[in-house]
Amino acid sequence: QEGDFDCASGHQAMTRLLALPERPTALFVCNDMMAMGAISAAHQAGLVIPRDLSIVGYDNVALAEFMSPPLTTVNQPKEELGRLAVTRLLARINGEALADHLITVDPDLVIRDSCA
């Protein structure tokens, strides 16, 4: 399902998934805001997270740990991403020739109560 990276579109996408003949038992949602909307729609449909449906988000926004249940999510190293971006930007501003290359960072899984 597609969404607009906000709670409302996560809710709408979850509603569409719940209308399928075979409901999912687990979801990996592209960001935490949509995951929060999905949890809301599941709750409104009478599902219990994670007993009936496991949900994992992505971003580890501050609100994720205060959801009910707290959201299992993938944490991006935001500080490291920012540092890398500033370093490259300053290099360009200073006239350094930078070849295009792929920069990777290591995310980690923050296990909370939304996933069985």
Buried (B, 14 or more C-beta within 10 A) or exposed (E): BEBEEBBEBBBBBBBEBBEEEEEBEEBEBBBBBBBBBBBBBBBEBEBEBBEEBBBBBBBBBEEBEEBEBBBBBBBBBEEEEEEBEEEBEEEEEEEEEEEEEEEEEEBEEBEBBBBE
